[in-house]
Amino acid sequence: MFSLVAFIPRAVQQGVPLLLGSTGETITEKSGNLNLGIPGVMYVGAISGVIGSFFYEQSVPSGQLNGFLAIFIPLICALIGSFLMGLLYCFLTVSLRANQNVTGLAMTTFGIGFGNFFGGSLIKLAGADVPSISLSATSAYFSKSLPFASKTGWFGKVFLSYGFLAYVAIIIALICAYVLKKTRVGLHLRAVGEDPAAADAAGIDVKKYKYVSTCLGCMIAGLGGLYYVMDYACGVWSNDAFGDRGWLAIALVIFTIWKPDIGILSSILFGGLYILYLYLPSGTHTEYKELYKMIPYIVTLVVLVITSMRNKKEDQPPKSLGTNYFREER
């Protein structure tokens, strides 16, 4: 029987990786860079955290993990891995002026291959009977909820029963929204995304803003991959289990009309739509479930059509999105 109190926490857990991925991509796109490599970035962030956690757990006797290090090591590894992906993207598209669409797709392929290669290597090192790695000791620290959550009934289950990264994702989205709307840095970043030539003429370092925003966006997206493995998947890594969440995060950017604060509720909505097929009746017709899985993408297409028809400037993507900047043509 369908229970809203049970459904919302699952939707939130599904939505957190989408929120982090879409927030990171929004910051990236505000600089004019269209990074279709977000699925690969999230994959690299996840496997980098798994690598750090795996070797830390192997080096410490069972039951003697330090809570701080159990969180800090995979967190730093995920941030470094996703940062390097962002740096690679910027080097290719900003410095070498390679095509952004091709570069993004290549990075997605590279990121998934990178994750599967090292994931498979760790599975062999672990000598597991099944093709997966279980990092349950580390996962327990990531998924630990507030101690009084279980004592507050439905309120605690709906609002307080998540790991710390879920709340970090919301804070990051709110900070990014504030920076974009209320600060000089946000104004400069939006100017770079709208008209890099005019921004350059005004003395704004276009290259620096593109590098910083893209690398920061990739680091935020990488946390989404780490959350999925360490919290949602309970520390279990298996190759190709990440699904299409990276692509859904990119779709969510359009749904939120490039506003990270709107992404908070939108990601929960998308998270709910993503698992809705589990709750909708299909009887013996299992093919219906495949149709139900299309719902988030159909919703995105509808929003894209509505957004295109409204013609509001604030609802449109940055004008230079996907276009490389040639200073010599200014």
C-alpha positions, 0 to 999 in steps of 0.5 A: 500500500502506498505511504507518503511518509515512506515515499518522500524519504526515498524520493529525497534519497534519489533526489540528492545526487540529482541536486548535486549534479544539477547544481554543479552543472548550473554553475558551469553553464552560467559561465557559458560552458556546456558540460555534457560530461557530468555523468562521467564526472559523477562516476569518477567522483564516486569511484575516487571516493570508493578507492580512498575508502577501500584502501583505508578500510583495508589498512585499519583493523575491523571495527577500529575505523576513525569516524573523521577519517572514514568521511574525510578520505573518500570525501577528499578523493571524490573532490580531487577526482572530479576536480581533475575532470573539470580541469581536463574539460577546461583545458580542452574547451577553454585553452584548446578551444575544442568543441564542447559537445564532443568533449563532454560526451568523450568525458562521459565515456572516459569517466564511466570507463575509468570507474569500471576499470578501477571498480573491477580492479578493486573487486578482484583485490577484494576477492569478492564472490559477487561482482561488487565491493561492500564498504558498509563500515564507511557507509555507516558514517555517511548515512548516519541520521540525526540521533533524535530523528527516530523519536519525532515520528513522521516529522523525523522520518520525512525531514531528519532521517538523512545522512549529512551529505543530503543537508550539505547538498541543500546548503550548497544549492542555497549558497550558489543561488545567493552568489549568482543573484546577490554578489559581484562574483555572480554578476561577473559569472553571469556576464561571462555566460551571456556575453564573454566579449563584453565581459572581457572588455569590461575587465573581467577575466573570462578564462579564470571565471570559466575555469573556476566555475567549471571545476567547482561545478564538477566538484559539486557534481562529484559529491553526487556520485559519492552520495549515491554510493556511500549513502543511497547504495549503502556503500556497495559499488558495482560497475554500471549500477549508477544508471542514467542519473547523470543525464537526469541531472543535466535535464534537471538544469533545464527544469529549474531554468538555471536556478539552483534554489528551485533545484532543491524541490525539483530534485525531490520531485524528479527523485519521486518521478524516478522511482514512481514506476515502483508504486504504479500498478502494472499487473503482469504487463512489465513493459508498462514499467518501462513507460513509467520510467520515461515520466521524468524526461517527458516532464522535462520536455514539457517544461522546455516547450513552456520555457521556450514559449514564455520568452522571459530573459531570466528563464533562458539559458546563457546566450553563449552556452556551448560556444567557445570564446575567441578573444581575437574575434572580440 
